[in-house]
């Protein structure tokens, strides 16, 4: 689910894996592995990606927001 969400959001923002990598400081290979479901990133990596994508961690993880 995380990988699918990351890819969808990244593409909706018009970013390639390479561009997201450069902006976030997360290796492109790591982004590729996350998107393909081969890797589960740590919280620091998730925060870097969410910050660049201008979304919350909940959105990245596709967790419903508390009301």
N, C-alpha and C positions, 0 to 999 in steps of 0.2 A: 504494500500500500504506500509506504513512504516513497519508494522509488518512482512509482507511477505518479504520485502527487508532485514530486520534485520536477520530473520531466515535463508534466503538463504546465505547471506554473512557470518554469523556466522558458518554455516555448511560448507561452502566452505573453511573457514579458519581452519576447524577441531576443533572447540571449542564447548563444551557443554554449556548449559545455566549456569551451576554451575561454570565452568572455566571462562566464560565471566564475571560472577558476581564477582568472586574473583579478577580478574584482573582490573575490572572497578570500583569496589566499589558500584555497583548498585545491589540491592537485586535481587536474582534469581526470586522471585515472581513477581517483577516489570518487569523483562525481559520477563517472561512468559505472563504477561498481555499485554505487548506491542506487542509481537509476535501474540497473539490471537486477537488483535484489541480491547481489553477491556479497554486499557489505552492509553492516549496520554501524553508522557513524556514532561517535560520542557526542555528548551534549554541546561541547565547544564547536564542533564542526557544524552541527545543526544550527546553532546560533549565528555563525558566520554566514551560512547560506540564507537563513531567514532574513538577516539584516540586509543583505544585498538585494534580495527579492522583495524587500519591504513588506514582509508578512510576519505574523506571529508564529511561534513554534506550534501552537495548536492548529493553525491553518496548514502548516507544512505536514504535520502528523495526521491531519484530517480529523482532529478531535472536535466535537461540538463545543461551542462556547458556552460557558456558564451564564445563566440569566440572572 
